[in-house]
């Protein structure tokens, strides 16, 4: 049996969704053909103290600095589900039964292992 508070919250959520701008205006269709270039504008709630990503610990640096760094692995940008992992710096990787992980990249002539 639902409590009065649970019913109230459910009604409130449905009301807010129904009155939201998306509910009133509808969904805007995507552009037919994507165009390269342009400017990416995003909001960061604070100004980073500096752009030295090795020194700063502030959250305000994560998004502005991210396009300038590569990682071993990343989420496949072509996978709409966001569940496929692809190599960024790593060309291949494997896991051993003992938990040791090994990555191979084109910039390294020998594999790099991490436990």
MOPAC internal coordinates of N, CA, C and O (Angstrom, degrees):
PM7 1SCF
backbone

  N    0.0000 0     0.00 0     0.00 0    0    0    0
  C    1.4491 1     0.00 0     0.00 0    1    0    0
  C    1.5276 1   109.25 1     0.00 0    2    1    0
  O    1.2310 1   120.54 1   -51.23 1    3    2    1
  N    1.3251 1   116.57 1   128.77 1    3    2    1
  C    1.4631 1   120.95 1  -178.06 1    5    3    2
  C    1.5150 1   110.21 1   -78.89 1    6    5    3
  O    1.2310 1   121.69 1   -36.71 1    7    6    5
  N    1.3023 1   114.36 1   143.29 1    7    6    5
  C    1.4598 1   118.86 1   178.02 1    9    7    6
  C    1.5223 1   109.97 1   -82.80 1   10    9    7
  O    1.2310 1   121.09 1   -14.64 1   11   10    9
  N    1.3012 1   115.53 1   165.36 1   11   10    9
  C    1.4623 1   121.26 1   179.55 1   13   11   10
  C    1.5419 1   110.44 1   -61.46 1   14   13   11
  O    1.2310 1   120.24 1   140.26 1   15   14   13
  N    1.3331 1   117.15 1   -39.74 1   15   14   13
  C    1.4709 1   121.18 1   179.74 1   17   15   14
  C    1.5288 1   110.78 1   -63.96 1   18   17   15
  O    1.2310 1   120.05 1   138.34 1   19   18   17
  N    1.3228 1   117.51 1   -41.66 1   19   18   17
  C    1.4706 1   120.97 1  -179.85 1   21   19   18
  C    1.5264 1   110.40 1   -64.65 1   22   21   19
  O    1.2310 1   120.15 1   139.26 1   23   22   21
  N    1.3303 1   117.33 1   -40.74 1   23   22   21
  C    1.4635 1   120.33 1   177.42 1   25   23   22
  C    1.5287 1   111.29 1   -64.62 1   26   25   23
  O    1.2310 1   121.07 1   139.83 1   27   26   25
  N    1.3366 1   115.57 1   -40.17 1   27   26   25
  C    1.4584 1   120.02 1   179.35 1   29   27   26
  C    1.5294 1   110.94 1   -62.89 1   30   29   27
  O    1.2310 1   120.55 1   133.72 1   31   30   29
  N    1.3289 1   116.55 1   -46.28 1   31   30   29
  C    1.4656 1   120.99 1   179.93 1   33   31   30
  C    1.5279 1   110.05 1   -62.73 1   34   33   31
  O    1.2310 1   119.74 1   136.73 1   35   34   33
  N    1.3105 1   118.10 1   -43.27 1   35   34   33
  C    1.4600 1   121.40 1   178.37 1   37   35   34
  C    1.5136 1   111.80 1   -60.62 1   38   37   35
  O    1.2310 1   120.38 1   136.00 1   39   38   37
  N    1.3246 1   116.87 1   -44.00 1   39   38   37
  C    1.4657 1   121.45 1   178.15 1   41   39   38
  C    1.5164 1   111.05 1   -64.79 1   42   41   39
  O    1.2310 1   120.15 1   139.81 1   43   42   41
  N    1.3249 1   117.32 1   -40.19 1   43   42   41
  C    1.4579 1   121.92 1   179.21 1   45   43   42
  C    1.5225 1   110.89 1   -63.35 1   46   45   43
  O    1.2310 1   119.87 1   135.30 1   47   46   45
  N    1.3216 1   117.84 1   -44.70 1   47   46   45
  C    1.4671 1   121.88 1  -179.72 1   49   47   46
  C    1.5198 1   110.32 1   -62.42 1   50   49   47
  O    1.2310 1   120.21 1   134.28 1   51   50   49
  N    1.3125 1   117.20 1   -45.72 1   51   50   49
  C    1.4712 1   120.86 1   179.92 1   53   51   50
  C    1.5272 1   110.32 1   -63.55 1   54   53   51
  O    1.2310 1   119.97 1   140.83 1   55   54   53
  N    1.3292 1   117.67 1   -39.17 1   55   54   53
  C    1.4593 1   121.15 1   179.13 1   57   55   54
  C    1.5193 1   111.55 1   -65.13 1   58   57   55
  O    1.2310 1   120.34 1   136.13 1   59   58   57
  N    1.3294 1   116.96 1   -43.87 1   59   58   57
  C    1.4621 1   120.64 1  -179.24 1   61   59   58
  C    1.5223 1   110.19 1   -64.73 1   62   61   59
  O    1.2310 1   120.08 1   137.32 1   63   62   61
  N    1.3197 1   117.44 1   -42.68 1   63   62   61
  C    1.4693 1   120.27 1   178.73 1   65   63   62
  C    1.5200 1   110.22 1   -64.24 1   66   65   63
  O    1.2310 1   119.98 1   137.81 1   67   66   65
  N    1.2986 1   117.65 1   -42.19 1   67   66   65
  C    1.4611 1   121.10 1  -179.62 1   69   67   66
  C    1.5095 1   113.44 1   -66.50 1   70   69   67
  O    1.2310 1   119.95 1   149.49 1   71   70   69
  N    1.3352 1   117.69 1   -30.51 1   71   70   69
  C    1.4573 1   121.20 1  -178.40 1   73   71   70
  C    1.5212 1   113.23 1   -96.00 1   74   73   71
  O    1.2310 1   120.18 1  -179.96 1   75   74   73
  N    1.3066 1   117.27 1     0.04 1   75   74   73
  C    1.4625 1   120.33 1  -177.76 1   77   75   74
  C    1.5212 1   110.11 1   -67.50 1   78   77   75
  O    1.2310 1   120.11 1   -21.34 1   79   78   77
  N    1.3356 1   117.39 1   158.66 1   79   78   77
  C    1.4668 1   120.19 1   178.95 1   81   79   78
  C    1.5302 1   112.67 1   -57.73 1   82   81   79
  O    1.2310 1   120.04 1   145.39 1   83   82   81
  N    1.3217 1   117.52 1   -34.61 1   83   82   81
  C    1.4646 1   119.73 1   178.91 1   85   83   82
  C    1.5225 1   109.28 1   -65.36 1   86   85   83
  O    1.2310 1   120.07 1   141.52 1   87   86   85
  N    1.3285 1   117.48 1   -38.48 1   87   86   85
  C    1.4545 1   120.76 1   178.84 1   89   87   86
  C    1.5204 1   112.18 1   -68.30 1   90   89   87
  O    1.2310 1   119.93 1   147.74 1   91   90   89
  N    1.3315 1   117.73 1   -32.26 1   91   90   89
  C    1.4599 1   121.12 1  -178.94 1   93   91   90
  C    1.5279 1   112.82 1   -83.68 1   94   93   91
  O    1.2310 1   120.01 1   141.54 1   95   94   93
  N    1.3362 1   117.58 1   -38.46 1   95   94   93
  C    1.4526 1   121.91 1  -173.99 1   97   95   94
  C    1.5155 1   111.72 1   -94.26 1   98   97   95
  O    1.2310 1   119.77 1   143.27 1   99   98   97
  N    1.2920 1   118.04 1   -36.73 1   99   98   97
  C    1.4551 1   121.48 1  -174.67 1  101   99   98
  C    1.5162 1   110.15 1   101.89 1  102  101   99
  O    1.2310 1   120.86 1    -0.82 1  103  102  101
  N    1.2903 1   115.96 1   179.18 1  103  102  101
  C    1.4626 1   121.33 1  -177.87 1  105  103  102
  C    1.5233 1   108.75 1   -93.95 1  106  105  103
  O    1.2310 1   120.86 1   -46.79 1  107  106  105
  N    1.3163 1   115.95 1   133.21 1  107  106  105
  C    1.4599 1   121.24 1   179.18 1  109  107  106
  C    1.5225 1   108.08 1   -81.92 1  110  109  107
  O    1.2310 1   119.67 1   -50.24 1  111  110  109
  N    1.3392 1   118.23 1   129.76 1  111  110  109
  C    1.4635 1   119.81 1  -179.41 1  113  111  110
  C    1.5235 1   111.64 1   -68.22 1  114  113  111
  O    1.2310 1   121.09 1   -27.89 1  115  114  113
  N    1.3174 1   115.52 1   152.11 1  115  114  113
  C    1.4602 1   121.15 1   179.10 1  117  115  114
  C    1.5186 1   110.21 1   -73.57 1  118  117  115
  O    1.2310 1   121.41 1   -21.28 1  119  118  117
  N    1.3085 1   114.91 1   158.72 1  119  118  117
  C    1.4561 1   121.21 1   177.15 1  121  119  118
  C    1.5256 1   108.92 1   -63.02 1  122  121  119
  O    1.2310 1   119.80 1   -40.40 1  123  122  121
  N    1.3204 1   117.98 1   139.60 1  123  122  121
  C    1.4648 1   122.23 1  -176.96 1  125  123  122
  C    1.5265 1   111.83 1   -59.46 1  126  125  123
  O    1.2310 1   119.76 1   124.74 1  127  126  125
  N    1.3213 1   118.07 1   -55.26 1  127  126  125
  C    1.4605 1   122.31 1  -177.43 1  129  127  126
  C    1.5244 1   108.83 1  -119.82 1  130  129  127
  O    1.2310 1   120.17 1   -61.51 1  131  130  129
  N    1.3308 1   117.27 1   118.49 1  131  130  129
  C    1.4663 1   118.91 1   178.22 1  133  131  130
  C    1.5266 1   110.75 1   -62.56 1  134  133  131
  O    1.2310 1   120.61 1   -36.57 1  135  134  133
  N    1.3250 1   116.43 1   143.43 1  135  134  133
  C    1.4597 1   121.49 1   177.78 1  137  135  134
  C    1.5167 1   109.47 1  -113.61 1  138  137  135
  O    1.2310 1   119.71 1   -42.60 1  139  138  137
  N    1.3211 1   118.15 1   137.40 1  139  138  137
  C    1.4676 1   119.99 1   176.43 1  141  139  138
  C    1.5331 1   110.38 1   -74.09 1  142  141  139
  O    1.2310 1   121.31 1   -20.94 1  143  142  141
  N    1.3052 1   115.11 1   159.06 1  143  142  141
  C    1.4599 1   119.96 1   177.13 1  145  143  142
  C    1.5125 1   111.19 1    90.19 1  146  145  143
  O    1.2310 1   121.01 1     8.45 1  147  146  145
  N    1.2999 1   115.67 1  -171.55 1  147  146  145
  C    1.4485 1   120.68 1  -179.82 1  149  147  146
  C    1.5205 1   111.06 1   105.64 1  150  149  147
  O    1.2310 1   121.03 1    13.93 1  151  150  149
  N    1.2917 1   115.64 1  -166.07 1  151  150  149
  C    1.4529 1   121.72 1  -177.20 1  153  151  150
  C    1.5243 1   109.16 1  -130.91 1  154  153  151
  O    1.2310 1   120.62 1   -51.17 1  155  154  153
  N    1.3222 1   116.42 1   128.83 1  155  154  153
  C    1.4539 1   121.63 1   177.38 1  157  155  154
  C    1.5234 1   108.03 1   -92.04 1  158  157  155
  O    1.2310 1   120.48 1   -60.44 1  159  158  157
  N    1.3097 1   116.68 1   119.56 1  159  158  157
  C    1.4623 1   121.64 1   179.64 1  161  159  158
  C    1.5196 1   107.92 1  -113.91 1  162  161  159
  O    1.2310 1   120.06 1   -54.24 1  163  162  161
  N    1.3246 1   117.50 1   125.76 1  163  162  161
  C    1.4538 1   121.85 1   177.24 1  165  163  162
  C    1.5133 1   109.20 1  -142.37 1  166  165  163
  O    1.2310 1   120.96 1   -22.36 1  167  166  165
  N    1.3118 1   115.76 1   157.64 1  167  166  165
  C    1.4560 1   121.56 1  -175.77 1  169  167  166
  C    1.5243 1   109.89 1   -96.95 1  170  169  167
  O    1.2310 1   120.81 1   -51.31 1  171  170  169
  N    1.3014 1   116.05 1   128.69 1  171  170  169
  C    1.4589 1   122.66 1   172.44 1  173  171  170
  C    1.5221 1   105.32 1  -118.79 1  174  173  171
  O    1.2310 1   120.14 1   -53.57 1  175  174  173
  N    1.3374 1   117.34 1   126.43 1  175  174  173
  C    1.4629 1   119.48 1  -171.64 1  177  175  174
  C    1.5264 1   115.71 1   -70.02 1  178  177  175
  O    1.2310 1   119.84 1   175.52 1  179  178  177
  N    1.3208 1   117.91 1    -4.48 1  179  178  177
  C    1.4616 1   119.63 1  -179.34 1  181  179  178
  C    1.5232 1   109.03 1  -150.42 1  182  181  179
  O    1.2310 1   120.82 1   -18.92 1  183  182  181
  N    1.3016 1   116.03 1   161.08 1  183  182  181
  C    1.4646 1   121.77 1   176.99 1  185  183  182
  C    1.5331 1   107.62 1   -88.85 1  186  185  183
  O    1.2310 1   119.36 1   -52.83 1  187  186  185
  N    1.3513 1   118.84 1   127.17 1  187  186  185
  C    1.4655 1   119.07 1   179.58 1  189  187  186
  C    1.5312 1   110.74 1   -65.92 1  190  189  187
  O    1.2310 1   119.96 1   -37.23 1  191  190  189
  N    1.3333 1   117.68 1   142.77 1  191  190  189
  C    1.4677 1   120.47 1   179.34 1  193  191  190
  C    1.5242 1   112.08 1   -60.01 1  194  193  191
  O    1.2310 1   120.39 1   143.31 1  195  194  193
  N    1.3359 1   116.85 1   -36.69 1  195  194  193
  C    1.4657 1   122.70 1   174.94 1  197  195  194
  C    1.5231 1   106.89 1  -157.86 1  198  197  195
  O    1.2310 1   120.34 1    -4.84 1  199  198  197
  N    1.3192 1   116.95 1   175.16 1  199  198  197
  C    1.4624 1   119.96 1   178.70 1  201  199  198
  C    1.5231 1   111.24 1  -103.48 1  202  201  199
  O    1.2310 1   119.95 1  -157.54 1  203  202  201
  N    1.3190 1   117.70 1    22.46 1  203  202  201
  C    1.4606 1   122.52 1   175.67 1  205  203  202
  C    1.5325 1   107.78 1   -85.89 1  206  205  203
  O    1.2310 1   120.71 1   -82.84 1  207  206  205
  N    1.3307 1   116.25 1    97.16 1  207  206  205
  C    1.4682 1   120.76 1  -175.37 1  209  207  206
  C    1.5195 1   112.99 1   -67.93 1  210  209  207
  O    1.2310 1   119.70 1   162.03 1  211  210  209
  N    1.3144 1   118.17 1   -17.97 1  211  210  209
  C    1.4672 1   120.37 1   178.71 1  213  211  210
  C    1.5157 1   111.55 1   -81.82 1  214  213  211
  O    1.2310 1   120.19 1   158.66 1  215  214  213
  N    1.3254 1   117.24 1   -21.34 1  215  214  213
  C    1.4623 1   120.49 1  -177.67 1  217  215  214
  C    1.5225 1   112.86 1  -101.64 1  218  217  215
  O    1.2310 1   120.15 1   141.13 1  219  218  217
  N    1.2965 1   117.33 1   -38.87 1  219  218  217
  C    1.4652 1   121.07 1  -173.27 1  221  219  218
  C    1.5214 1   112.01 1   -78.26 1  222  221  219
  O    1.2310 1   120.87 1   -36.38 1  223  222  221
  N    1.3114 1   115.95 1   143.62 1  223  222  221
  C    1.4597 1   122.37 1   177.33 1  225  223  222
  C    1.5242 1   111.37 1  -115.74 1  226  225  223
  O    1.2310 1   120.49 1  -175.68 1  227  226  225
  N    1.3086 1   116.66 1     4.32 1  227  226  225
  C    1.4494 1   121.96 1  -176.04 1  229  227  226
  C    1.5245 1   111.23 1   -75.06 1  230  229  227
  O    1.2310 1   120.91 1   -39.83 1  231  230  229
  N    1.3336 1   115.86 1   140.17 1  231  230  229
  C    1.4590 1   121.12 1   176.46 1  233  231  230
  C    1.5223 1   111.37 1   -62.93 1  234  233  231
  O    1.2310 1   120.60 1   155.56 1  235  234  233
  N    1.3199 1   116.46 1   -24.44 1  235  234  233
  C    1.4636 1   120.21 1  -176.73 1  237  235  234
  C    1.5235 1   112.82 1   -67.03 1  238  237  235
  O    1.2310 1   119.49 1   168.44 1  239  238  237
  N    1.3205 1   118.58 1   -11.56 1  239  238  237
  C    1.4642 1   121.53 1  -179.49 1  241  239  238
  C    1.5257 1   112.99 1   -94.60 1  242  241  239
  O    1.2310 1   119.66 1   162.53 1  243  242  241
  N    1.3224 1   118.26 1   -17.47 1  243  242  241
  C    1.4632 1   121.27 1  -172.71 1  245  243  242
  C    1.5290 1   112.01 1   -57.82 1  246  245  243
  O    1.2310 1   119.42 1   125.21 1  247  246  245
  N    1.3093 1   118.72 1   -54.79 1  247  246  245
  C    1.4640 1   121.09 1  -175.15 1  249  247  246
  C    1.5260 1   113.44 1   -72.24 1  250  249  247
  O    1.2310 1   118.65 1   137.35 1  251  250  249
  N    1.3415 1   120.17 1   -42.65 1  251  250  249
  C    1.4643 1   117.90 1   178.48 1  253  251  250
  C    1.5362 1   113.24 1   -65.39 1  254  253  251
  O    1.2310 1   119.41 1   148.26 1  255  254  253
  N    1.3268 1   118.74 1   -31.74 1  255  254  253
  C    1.4638 1   120.99 1  -176.51 1  257  255  254
  C    1.5272 1   113.52 1   -90.00 1  258  257  255
  O    1.2310 1   119.59 1   159.19 1  259  258  257
  N    1.3220 1   118.39 1   -20.81 1  259  258  257
  C    1.4641 1   121.63 1  -174.39 1  261  259  258
  C    1.5266 1   114.61 1   -55.63 1  262  261  259
  O    1.2310 1   118.42 1   139.45 1  263  262  261
  N    1.3283 1   120.61 1   -40.55 1  263  262  261
  C    1.4667 1   118.89 1  -179.39 1  265  263  262
  C    1.5300 1   114.03 1   -65.66 1  266  265  263
  O    1.2310 1   119.80 1   167.31 1  267  266  265
  N    1.3200 1   117.99 1   -12.69 1  267  266  265
  C    1.4616 1   121.19 1  -176.03 1  269  267  266
  C    1.5269 1   113.51 1   -97.62 1  270  269  267
  O    1.2310 1   119.85 1  -179.37 1  271  270  269
  N    1.3319 1   117.89 1     0.63 1  271  270  269
  C    1.4526 1   121.87 1  -177.24 1  273  271  270
  C    1.5170 1   110.69 1  -127.75 1  274  273  271
  O    1.2310 1   120.80 1   -32.12 1  275  274  273
  N    1.3145 1   116.08 1   147.88 1  275  274  273
  C    1.4546 1   121.92 1   175.85 1  277  275  274
  C    1.5189 1   108.87 1  -108.96 1  278  277  275
  O    1.2310 1   120.76 1   -23.39 1  279  278  277
  N    1.3210 1   116.14 1   156.61 1  279  278  277
  C    1.4542 1   121.94 1   176.92 1  281  279  278
  C    1.5283 1   108.60 1  -122.42 1  282  281  279
  O    1.2310 1   120.17 1   -10.25 1  283  282  281
  N    1.3129 1   117.27 1   169.75 1  283  282  281
  C    1.4634 1   119.97 1   178.39 1  285  283  282
  C    1.5205 1   110.90 1   -63.20 1  286  285  283
  O    1.2310 1   120.75 1   130.79 1  287  286  285
  N    1.3245 1   116.17 1   -49.21 1  287  286  285
  C    1.4566 1   122.20 1  -178.21 1  289  287  286
  C    1.5223 1   108.52 1  -127.30 1  290  289  287
  O    1.2310 1   120.70 1   -20.45 1  291  290  289
  N    1.3256 1   116.26 1   159.55 1  291  290  289
  C    1.4615 1   120.38 1   175.91 1  293  291  290
  C    1.5166 1   108.79 1  -152.77 1  294  293  291
  O    1.2310 1   120.72 1   -13.59 1  295  294  293
  N    1.3088 1   116.22 1   166.41 1  295  294  293
  C    1.4593 1   121.93 1   176.18 1  297  295  294
  C    1.5284 1   107.31 1   -75.77 1  298  297  295
  O    1.2310 1   120.47 1   -44.68 1  299  298  297
  N    1.3214 1   116.71 1   135.32 1  299  298  297
  C    1.4646 1   122.03 1  -178.83 1  301  299  298
  C    1.5304 1   110.01 1   -63.44 1  302  301  299
  O    1.2310 1   119.66 1   -62.02 1  303  302  301
  N    1.3404 1   118.25 1   117.98 1  303  302  301
  C    1.4653 1   119.58 1  -178.73 1  305  303  302
  C    1.5267 1   113.00 1   -68.75 1  306  305  303
  O    1.2310 1   119.78 1   163.75 1  307  306  305
  N    1.3392 1   118.02 1   -16.25 1  307  306  305
  C    1.4659 1   121.14 1   179.50 1  309  307  306
  C    1.5233 1   112.89 1   -91.81 1  310  309  307
  O    1.2310 1   120.18 1   178.35 1  311  310  309
  N    1.3435 1   117.26 1    -1.65 1  311  310  309
  C    1.4577 1   121.68 1  -179.46 1  313  311  310
  C    1.5234 1   109.14 1   -96.32 1  314  313  311
  O    1.2310 1   119.80 1   -71.03 1  315  314  313
  N    1.3326 1   117.99 1   108.97 1  315  314  313
  C    1.4683 1   119.14 1  -177.26 1  317  315  314
  C    1.5235 1   113.87 1   -63.49 1  318  317  315
  O    1.2310 1   119.73 1   155.23 1  319  318  317
  N    1.3506 1   118.12 1   -24.77 1  319  318  317
  C    1.4633 1   119.54 1  -179.40 1  321  319  318
  C    1.5210 1   111.83 1   -77.97 1  322  321  319
  O    1.2310 1   119.81 1   160.44 1  323  322  321
  N    1.3387 1   117.96 1   -19.56 1  323  322  321
  C    1.4552 1   121.30 1   179.96 1  325  323  322
  C    1.5131 1   113.64 1    70.82 1  326  325  323
  O    1.2310 1   120.02 1  -156.07 1  327  326  325
  N    1.3331 1   117.57 1    23.93 1  327  326  325
  C    1.4643 1   120.69 1  -177.97 1  329  327  326
  C    1.5270 1   113.23 1  -111.62 1  330  329  327
  O    1.2310 1   119.65 1   171.72 1  331  330  329
  N    1.3218 1   118.27 1    -8.28 1  331  330  329
  C    1.4657 1   121.32 1  -178.02 1  333  331  330
  C    1.5287 1   109.61 1   -91.37 1  334  333  331
  O    1.2310 1   120.77 1   -50.83 1  335  334  333
  N    1.3268 1   116.13 1   129.17 1  335  334  333
  C    1.4588 1   122.31 1   179.20 1  337  335  334
  C    1.5226 1   108.49 1  -100.11 1  338  337  335
  O    1.2310 1   120.58 1   -46.07 1  339  338  337
  N    1.3299 1   116.49 1   133.93 1  339  338  337
  C    1.4629 1   121.75 1   177.03 1  341  339  338
  C    1.5262 1   108.59 1  -127.69 1  342  341  339
  O    1.2310 1   120.92 1   -17.04 1  343  342  341
  N    1.3076 1   115.85 1   162.96 1  343  342  341
  C    1.4564 1   120.16 1   178.48 1  345  343  342
  C    1.5127 1   111.68 1   -75.81 1  346  345  343
  O    1.2310 1   120.46 1   -38.10 1  347  346  345
  N    1.3173 1   116.72 1   141.90 1  347  346  345
  C    1.4533 1   121.54 1   171.96 1  349  347  346
  C    1.5277 1   105.90 1  -104.84 1  350  349  347
  O    1.2310 1   119.60 1   107.41 1  351  350  349
  N    1.3190 1   118.38 1   -72.59 1  351  350  349
  C    1.4613 1   121.56 1   170.76 1  353  351  350
  C    1.5249 1   110.94 1   -86.47 1  354  353  351
  O    1.2310 1   120.62 1   148.48 1  355  354  353
  N    1.3221 1   116.42 1   -31.52 1  355  354  353
  C    1.4649 1   120.29 1  -177.98 1  357  355  354
  C    1.5285 1   110.30 1   -77.72 1  358  357  355
  O    1.2310 1   121.03 1   -49.84 1  359  358  357
  N    1.3267 1   115.63 1   130.16 1  359  358  357
  C    1.4664 1   119.81 1   174.18 1  361  359  358
  C    1.5183 1   110.52 1   -86.66 1  362  361  359
  O    1.2310 1   120.66 1   149.76 1  363  362  361
  N    1.3309 1   116.35 1   -30.24 1  363  362  361
  C    1.4641 1   121.02 1   177.17 1  365  363  362
  C    1.5238 1   108.05 1  -152.95 1  366  365  363
  O    1.2310 1   120.78 1   -19.94 1  367  366  365
  N    1.3274 1   116.11 1   160.06 1  367  366  365
  C    1.4592 1   121.38 1   178.49 1  369  367  366
  C    1.5122 1   109.05 1  -154.91 1  370  369  367
  O    1.2310 1   121.52 1   -23.16 1  371  370  369
  N    1.3304 1   114.70 1   156.84 1  371  370  369
  C    1.4588 1   120.39 1   179.23 1  373  371  370
  C    1.5148 1   109.14 1  -150.73 1  374  373  371
  O    1.2310 1   121.30 1   -19.40 1  375  374  373
  N    1.3317 1   115.13 1   160.60 1  375  374  373
  C    1.4598 1   121.76 1   177.32 1  377  375  374
  C    1.5220 1   108.54 1  -122.86 1  378  377  375
  O    1.2310 1   120.67 1   -44.96 1  379  378  377
  N    1.3063 1   116.32 1   135.04 1  379  378  377
  C    1.4616 1   121.69 1   177.28 1  381  379  378
  C    1.5226 1   108.68 1   -92.39 1  382  381  379
  O    1.2310 1   119.99 1   -20.62 1  383  382  381
  N    1.3356 1   117.63 1   159.38 1  383  382  381
  C    1.4681 1   120.64 1   178.68 1  385  383  382
  C    1.5366 1   113.55 1   -58.27 1  386  385  383
  O    1.2310 1   120.21 1   154.09 1  387  386  385
  N    1.3422 1   117.20 1   -25.91 1  387  386  385
  C    1.4669 1   119.67 1  -179.42 1  389  387  386
  C    1.5310 1   112.52 1   -82.36 1  390  389  387
  O    1.2310 1   120.14 1  -175.99 1  391  390  389
  N    1.3509 1   117.33 1     4.01 1  391  390  389
  C    1.4576 1   121.06 1   177.96 1  393  391  390
  C    1.5135 1   113.85 1    94.14 1  394  393  391
  O    1.2310 1   119.89 1   175.32 1  395  394  393
  N    1.3151 1   117.81 1    -4.68 1  395  394  393
  C    1.4589 1   121.51 1  -179.64 1  397  395  394
  C    1.5352 1   109.56 1   -74.85 1  398  397  395
  O    1.2310 1   120.81 1   -47.52 1  399  398  397
  N    1.3126 1   116.06 1   132.48 1  399  398  397
  C    1.4557 1   121.52 1   179.35 1  401  399  398
  C    1.5231 1   108.89 1  -110.26 1  402  401  399
  O    1.2310 1   120.08 1   -40.25 1  403  402  401
  N    1.3300 1   117.45 1   139.75 1  403  402  401
  C    1.4496 1   122.61 1  -178.92 1  405  403  402
  C    1.5249 1   109.35 1  -127.26 1  406  405  403
  O    1.2310 1   120.98 1   -49.40 1  407  406  405
  N    1.3374 1   115.73 1   130.60 1  407  406  405
  C    1.4534 1   122.46 1   177.93 1  409  407  406
  C    1.5142 1   109.59 1  -117.17 1  410  409  407
  O    1.2310 1   120.15 1   -35.19 1  411  410  409
  N    1.3327 1   117.31 1   144.81 1  411  410  409
  C    1.4570 1   121.70 1   174.79 1  413  411  410
  C    1.5254 1   107.36 1  -126.05 1  414  413  411
  O    1.2310 1   121.22 1   -48.58 1  415  414  413
  N    1.3298 1   115.28 1   131.42 1  415  414  413
  C    1.4626 1   119.49 1   178.09 1  417  415  414
  C    1.5193 1   109.22 1  -125.86 1  418  417  415
  O    1.2310 1   120.27 1   -15.89 1  419  418  417
  N    1.3157 1   117.09 1   164.11 1  419  418  417
  C    1.4648 1   120.79 1  -179.00 1  421  419  418
  C    1.5233 1   111.40 1   -70.80 1  422  421  419
  O    1.2310 1   119.83 1   157.44 1  423  422  421
  N    1.3259 1   117.93 1   -22.56 1  423  422  421
  C    1.4572 1   120.34 1  -179.10 1  425  423  422
  C    1.5283 1   112.53 1   -82.87 1  426  425  423
  O    1.2310 1   120.44 1   173.22 1  427  426  425
  N    1.3164 1   116.77 1    -6.78 1  427  426  425
  C    1.4695 1   120.98 1  -178.76 1  429  427  426
  C    1.5322 1   108.98 1  -121.26 1  430  429  427
  O    1.2310 1   120.96 1   -49.25 1  431  430  429
  N    1.3281 1   115.77 1   130.75 1  431  430  429
  C    1.4541 1   119.71 1   179.33 1  433  431  430
  C    1.5298 1   111.85 1   -79.93 1  434  433  431
  O    1.2310 1   120.88 1   163.63 1  435  434  433
  N    1.3238 1   115.93 1   -16.37 1  435  434  433
  C    1.4709 1   118.64 1   179.11 1  437  435  434
  C    1.5194 1   109.94 1  -127.69 1  438  437  435
  O    1.2310 1   119.90 1   -27.30 1  439  438  437
  N    1.3487 1   117.80 1   152.70 1  439  438  437
  C    1.4690 1   120.17 1  -179.16 1  441  439  438
  C    1.5246 1   112.19 1   -67.43 1  442  441  439
  O    1.2310 1   120.92 1   -29.36 1  443  442  441
  N    1.3018 1   115.85 1   150.64 1  443  442  441
  C    1.4565 1   122.26 1   176.50 1  445  443  442
  C    1.5150 1   107.56 1  -110.19 1  446  445  443
  O    1.2310 1   120.55 1   -54.17 1  447  446  445
  N    1.3407 1   116.56 1   125.83 1  447  446  445
  C    1.4627 1   120.90 1  -177.67 1  449  447  446
  C    1.5169 1   110.38 1  -109.43 1  450  449  447
  O    1.2310 1   121.30 1   -35.00 1  451  450  449
  N    1.3041 1   115.12 1   145.00 1  451  450  449
  C    1.4679 1   122.16 1   177.75 1  453  451  450
  C    1.5095 1   107.51 1  -135.47 1  454  453  451
  O    1.2310 1   120.19 1   -43.12 1  455  454  453
  N    1.3103 1   117.24 1   136.88 1  455  454  453
  C    1.4528 1   120.89 1   177.06 1  457  455  454
  C    1.5069 1   109.29 1   -98.41 1  458  457  455
  O    1.2310 1   120.10 1   180.00 1  459  458  457

